[in-house]
Amino acid sequence: MLVRPRPAFPRSLTARLAAMAMACCAALAAGPVVAQATAPAWKPAKAPEFIVPSGAGAALDVAARKLTELLARDGLTPGFVVSNKSGAHSIVALEGLHRHPGDAHTLMTLSTSYGNSLAQDALPAHLQKATPLVTLFREFVVVVVRADSPLRNAQDLIAQLRQDPGKYSIGIATTLGNHIHLGAAQPLQQGGVDVQQLRIVPYKSSAESMTALVGGHLDVVSATTPNLLPYLQSGRVRVLAIAADQRLAGAFAQAPTWKEQGIDYVSDSFQGVMTVPGASAAQQAFWVDALRRVSQTREWKNFVAVNQWEPWFLGPEDTARALQQQVERSHGLLARLGLLPTRPQRVAAAR
């Protein structure tokens, strides 16, 4: 089916999006930096909620559950309630986060997809005011096929899609234009493929798209590394390309990068944590300290390594700047790829 085109964006959109990204973290300028010794301490008075904007079992969910497990185990919080709220542009999840402004008993995964949604101008104004806290790690997007696929490498895929961009169904999660989508579309576009004509099939999570792939309902999947591990270890899928600077270790040691196959592309996806709009300096300071302490534990470091992520801890101010840069960079990329909602995007139904 075709997504109906929306009115063209104003010329000042890039500047407005940059301001939007800064607005969603404006409290940081007066956040932990001004949390003086005289400010009253804050800590959760009840079990906080951690909202995951994807289905259960996906990479976002796996990371959130390990993070909350370690926060509770080390006595940093009185337990957690983890809520999965999947949906386009994380709007359902963001509605839950914004329900109680100023009450930092609610956290949510901060990922590259949030910046992409801002870049697409896809979020209502009242959902653009979350408070970013930290960045935890970088993650890499991988393009895979079933082990019995005739496609052997990235150049095979590019050659076929140059002739017929709609030849293969490509599964992503969870939203058109997010980092999973761009993680496949950008290198294919660099390879000469008309990415506006790709058959893109959105799923609620990468766990679902991978199930569809091995079940024969998809030809190709774009996903991040944790979602592929069990399938790769059992030999049911083949990696065509991974968007890392160099080959990873472990199960991905034989997975070629885009760069070594002639496509100069590395993804810049990340995961972190944000909280409600209007969070106080004391609330922000508590969560930043707690998350920093967890990120330094051996168990968390081992967890990150097993999932083939790259540790990358940023505090509030650096996270705010990184988010602003993400918005600006993603908007330019989406425009070049024709993936902004000003143009129709072909979306396939799963077979």
C-alpha positions as CSV (number, residue, x, y, z in Angstrom):
1,M,0.0,0.0,0.0
2,L,1.0,3.6,-0.3
3,V,1.4,6.1,2.5
4,R,-0.4,9.3,1.5
5,P,1.9,12.3,1.1
6,R,1.7,15.1,3.6
7,P,2.1,18.8,2.9
8,A,5.6,19.9,2.2
9,F,7.7,21.0,5.2
10,P,8.7,24.7,5.5
11,R,12.2,25.7,4.5
12,S,13.0,26.4,8.1
13,L,12.3,22.9,9.2
14,T,15.9,21.9,9.9
15,A,16.4,24.8,12.2
16,R,13.1,24.1,13.9
17,L,14.0,20.4,14.4
18,A,17.3,21.4,16.0
19,A,15.3,23.7,18.4
20,M,12.9,20.9,19.0
21,A,15.6,18.5,20.1
22,M,17.0,21.1,22.4
23,A,13.6,21.9,23.8
24,C,13.1,18.3,24.8
25,C,16.1,18.5,27.0
26,A,16.1,22.2,28.0
27,A,15.8,21.2,31.6
28,L,19.3,19.7,31.4
29,A,20.9,23.1,31.2
30,A,19.7,23.7,34.7
31,G,19.7,20.0,35.6
32,P,22.4,18.0,37.4
33,V,24.9,20.8,36.9
34,V,22.9,23.0,39.4
35,A,22.1,20.3,41.9
36,Q,23.9,21.9,44.8
37,A,24.5,20.4,48.2
38,T,21.6,22.4,49.6
39,A,19.1,20.8,47.2
40,P,17.0,18.1,48.8
41,A,17.9,14.6,47.8
42,W,15.5,12.5,45.9
43,K,15.0,8.8,45.4
44,P,12.1,6.6,44.2
45,A,9.4,6.2,46.8
46,K,7.8,3.3,44.9
47,A,8.7,0.8,42.2
48,P,9.4,2.9,39.1
49,E,8.0,2.0,35.6
50,F,10.4,1.5,32.7
51,I,8.6,1.9,29.4
52,V,10.0,0.0,26.4
53,P,8.8,1.2,23.0
54,S,8.9,-2.2,21.4
55,G,7.6,-5.7,21.8
56,A,8.9,-8.2,24.3
57,G,12.1,-10.0,23.4
58,A,13.5,-7.3,21.1
59,A,16.8,-5.6,21.7
60,L,15.3,-2.6,23.4
61,D,13.4,-4.9,25.7
62,V,16.4,-7.1,26.5
63,A,18.5,-4.1,27.4
64,A,15.8,-2.5,29.6
65,R,15.2,-5.7,31.5
66,K,18.8,-6.3,32.3
67,L,19.2,-2.6,33.2
68,T,16.3,-2.7,35.6
69,E,17.4,-6.0,37.0
70,L,20.7,-4.6,38.0
71,L,19.3,-1.3,39.3
72,A,17.0,-3.3,41.6
73,R,19.5,-5.9,42.6
74,D,22.1,-3.4,43.7
75,G,19.5,-1.6,45.9
76,L,19.4,1.5,43.7
77,T,15.6,1.3,43.3
78,P,12.8,-0.6,45.0
79,G,12.2,-2.9,42.0
80,F,10.8,-2.0,38.6
81,V,7.7,-2.5,36.5
82,V,8.7,-3.0,32.8
83,S,6.0,-2.1,30.3
84,N,6.2,-2.9,26.6
85,K,4.3,-0.3,24.5
86,S,5.0,-0.8,20.8
87,G,3.7,1.5,18.1
88,A,4.6,3.8,15.3
89,H,7.1,6.5,16.3
90,S,6.8,5.3,19.9
91,I,3.8,7.5,20.4
92,V,2.0,5.1,22.7
93,A,5.1,4.7,24.8
94,L,5.7,8.5,24.9
95,E,2.1,9.1,26.0
96,G,2.8,6.9,29.0
97,L,6.0,8.8,29.7
98,H,4.4,12.2,29.5
99,R,1.4,11.2,31.6
100,H,2.9,12.5,34.9
101,P,5.3,15.4,34.2
102,G,7.6,16.2,37.0
103,D,7.3,12.7,38.6
104,A,10.5,10.8,37.7
105,H,9.1,7.4,38.7
106,T,8.8,6.7,35.0
107,L,11.8,6.0,32.7
108,M,11.9,5.1,29.0
109,T,14.4,3.8,26.5
110,L,16.0,6.6,24.6
111,S,17.1,5.3,21.2
112,T,18.1,6.6,17.8
113,S,14.5,6.1,16.7
114,Y,13.4,8.9,18.9
115,G,15.7,11.3,17.1
116,N,14.5,10.0,13.8
117,S,10.9,10.6,14.8
118,L,11.7,14.2,15.7
119,A,13.5,14.6,12.4
120,Q,10.4,13.4,10.6
121,D,8.2,15.8,12.5
122,A,6.2,12.8,13.4
123,L,5.5,13.6,17.1
124,P,2.8,15.9,18.5
125,A,4.2,18.9,20.3
126,H,3.3,17.6,23.8
127,L,5.4,14.5,23.2
128,Q,8.6,16.4,22.4
129,K,9.5,17.4,26.0
130,A,11.1,14.3,27.5
131,T,14.2,14.7,29.6
132,P,17.2,12.7,28.3
133,L,19.4,11.3,31.0
134,V,22.2,9.1,29.6
135,T,23.5,7.2,26.6
136,L,24.6,3.7,27.4
137,F,26.0,2.1,24.2
138,R,26.2,2.1,20.4
139,E,24.5,-0.7,18.4
140,F,24.9,-1.9,14.9
141,V,22.3,-2.7,12.3
142,V,22.7,-6.0,10.4
143,V,21.1,-7.2,7.1
144,V,20.4,-10.9,7.1
145,V,18.7,-13.6,5.0
146,R,17.9,-17.2,5.6
147,A,20.7,-19.7,5.3
148,D,19.2,-21.2,2.2
149,S,18.8,-17.9,0.4
150,P,20.5,-17.5,-3.0
151,L,21.8,-14.2,-1.8
152,R,25.4,-14.7,-0.6
153,N,26.6,-11.2,0.2
154,A,25.7,-7.5,0.0
155,Q,26.7,-7.2,-3.6
156,D,24.3,-9.9,-4.6
157,L,21.5,-8.1,-2.9
158,I,22.4,-4.8,-4.4
159,A,22.7,-6.3,-7.9
160,Q,19.2,-7.8,-7.7
161,L,17.6,-4.7,-6.2
162,R,19.1,-2.4,-8.9
163,Q,17.2,-4.4,-11.5
164,D,14.0,-4.6,-9.4
165,P,13.8,-2.7,-6.1
166,G,10.6,-4.4,-5.1
167,K,11.9,-8.0,-5.7
168,Y,12.4,-8.8,-2.0
169,S,10.3,-8.1,1.1
170,I,12.5,-6.5,3.8
171,G,11.4,-6.7,7.4
172,I,12.1,-3.9,9.9
173,A,10.9,-2.8,13.3
174,T,9.1,-0.8,14.3
175,T,8.6,2.4,12.1
176,L,9.3,3.5,8.6
177,G,12.3,5.9,8.6
178,N,13.8,4.7,11.9
179,H,17.4,3.6,12.4
180,I,16.5,0.0,11.5
181,H,15.0,1.1,8.2
182,L,17.8,3.6,7.4
183,G,20.4,0.9,8.4
184,A,19.3,-1.0,5.3
185,A,18.2,1.9,3.0
186,Q,21.2,4.1,3.3
187,P,23.9,1.5,2.2
188,L,21.5,0.2,-0.5
189,Q,21.1,3.8,-1.8
190,Q,24.8,4.2,-1.9
191,G,25.0,1.0,-3.9
192,G,22.7,2.5,-6.6
193,V,19.3,1.1,-5.5
194,D,16.1,3.1,-5.8
195,V,15.2,2.9,-2.1
196,Q,11.8,4.6,-2.5
197,Q,10.6,1.5,-4.3
198,L,11.8,-1.1,-1.7
199,R,9.2,-3.4,-0.2
200,I,9.4,-2.6,3.5
201,V,7.4,-4.6,6.0
202,P,7.2,-3.0,9.5
203,Y,6.8,-5.3,12.5
204,K,6.2,-4.6,16.2
205,S,9.7,-5.8,17.1
206,S,12.7,-7.3,15.5
207,A,11.9,-10.5,17.4
208,E,8.8,-10.8,15.2
209,S,10.5,-9.9,12.0
210,M,13.2,-12.5,12.6
211,T,10.5,-15.2,13.3
212,A,8.9,-14.2,10.0
213,L,12.2,-14.5,8.2
214,V,13.1,-18.0,9.3
215,G,9.4,-19.0,8.8
216,G,9.7,-18.0,5.1
217,H,7.4,-15.0,5.2
218,L,10.2,-12.5,4.5
219,D,13.2,-12.5,2.2
220,V,15.5,-10.1,4.1
221,V,15.5,-8.5,7.6
222,S,17.3,-5.5,8.9
223,A,17.8,-5.7,12.7
224,T,20.4,-5.1,15.4
225,T,22.8,-7.7,16.7
226,P,21.0,-9.2,19.8
227,N,18.0,-10.1,17.7
228,L,20.1,-12.3,15.4
229,L,22.3,-14.2,17.9
230,P,20.2,-17.3,18.4
231,Y,19.5,-17.7,14.7
232,L,23.1,-17.1,13.7
233,Q,24.4,-19.5,16.3
234,S,22.0,-22.2,15.1
235,G,23.0,-21.6,11.5
236,R,19.5,-20.6,10.3
237,V,20.5,-17.2,8.9
238,R,23.3,-15.6,6.9
239,V,24.6,-12.1,7.5
240,L,24.9,-10.1,4.3
241,A,26.4,-7.1,5.9
242,I,26.9,-5.4,9.3
243,A,27.1,-1.6,9.7
244,A,30.1,-1.6,12.0
245,D,33.5,0.0,11.6
246,Q,35.2,-3.4,11.5
247,R,34.2,-7.1,12.0
248,L,32.8,-7.9,15.4
249,A,33.9,-10.9,17.5
250,G,32.2,-14.1,18.6
251,A,29.2,-15.3,16.6
252,F,29.7,-12.3,14.2
253,A,33.4,-12.9,13.5
254,Q,32.5,-14.1,9.9
255,A,30.0,-11.4,9.3
256,P,31.3,-8.9,6.6
257,T,30.9,-5.2,7.0
258,W,29.5,-2.9,4.4
259,K,32.8,-1.2,4.1
260,E,34.7,-4.3,3.2
261,Q,32.2,-4.9,0.4
262,G,32.7,-1.5,-1.2
263,I,29.9,0.5,0.6
264,D,31.3,3.2,2.9
265,Y,28.6,3.0,5.6
266,V,28.7,2.7,9.4
267,S,25.5,3.1,11.5
268,D,25.4,5.4,14.5
269,S,22.6,3.9,16.4
270,F,22.5,4.1,20.2
271,Q,20.5,3.3,23.3
272,G,20.1,5.3,26.5
273,V,17.5,6.4,29.0
274,M,15.2,9.3,29.4
275,T,12.6,10.4,31.9
276,V,9.5,12.6,32.2
277,P,9.4,16.3,31.1
278,G,9.9,18.7,34.0
279,A,12.1,16.3,36.0
280,S,13.9,18.2,38.8
281,A,17.6,18.6,39.2
282,A,17.6,16.2,42.1
283,Q,15.6,13.6,40.2
284,Q,17.9,13.8,37.2
285,A,21.0,13.6,39.5
286,F,19.7,10.4,41.1
287,W,19.0,8.6,37.9
288,V,22.3,9.7,36.2
289,D,24.3,8.5,39.2
290,A,22.4,5.2,39.4
291,L,22.7,4.5,35.7
292,R,26.4,5.4,35.7
293,R,27.0,3.0,38.6
294,V,25.2,0.1,36.8
295,S,27.1,0.8,33.6
296,Q,30.4,0.3,35.5
297,T,29.5,-3.1,36.9
298,R,31.1,-6.2,35.5
299,E,27.8,-7.9,34.8
300,W,26.6,-5.0,32.6
301,K,29.9,-4.8,30.7
302,N,29.6,-8.6,30.0
303,F,26.0,-8.2,28.9
304,V,27.0,-5.4,26.5
305,A,29.8,-7.5,25.1
306,V,27.7,-10.6,24.6
307,N,25.2,-8.6,22.6
308,Q,27.9,-7.1,20.4
309,W,27.2,-3.6,21.5
310,E,29.9,-0.9,22.0
311,P,30.0,0.7,25.5
312,W,29.4,4.5,25.1
313,F,28.3,6.3,28.3
314,L,27.3,9.9,28.0
315,G,25.9,12.1,30.7
316,P,22.9,14.4,30.3
317,E,24.5,17.4,28.5
318,D,26.4,15.2,26.1
319,T,23.3,13.1,25.5
320,A,21.3,16.2,24.7
321,R,23.9,17.4,22.2
322,A,24.1,13.9,20.6
323,L,20.3,13.9,20.3
324,Q,20.4,17.3,18.6
325,Q,23.0,16.1,16.2
326,Q,21.0,13.0,15.5
327,V,18.0,15.0,14.6
328,E,19.9,17.2,12.2
329,R,21.8,14.3,10.6
330,S,18.7,12.1,10.3
331,H,16.6,14.8,8.7
332,G,19.2,15.3,6.0
333,L,19.5,11.6,5.4
334,L,15.8,11.1,5.3
335,A,15.5,13.9,2.7
336,R,18.3,12.5,0.5
337,L,16.7,9.0,0.6
338,G,13.2,10.3,-0.1
339,L,11.9,8.8,3.2
340,L,10.3,12.0,4.6
341,P,6.5,11.8,4.7
342,T,6.3,14.5,2.0
343,R,6.7,11.7,-0.5
344,P,4.8,8.4,-0.8
345,Q,6.6,5.3,0.6
346,R,5.8,1.8,-0.7
347,V,5.0,-0.5,2.2
348,A,4.4,-4.2,1.6
349,A,2.1,-6.5,3.4
350,A,3.8,-9.6,4.8
351,R,3.3,-12.7,2.6
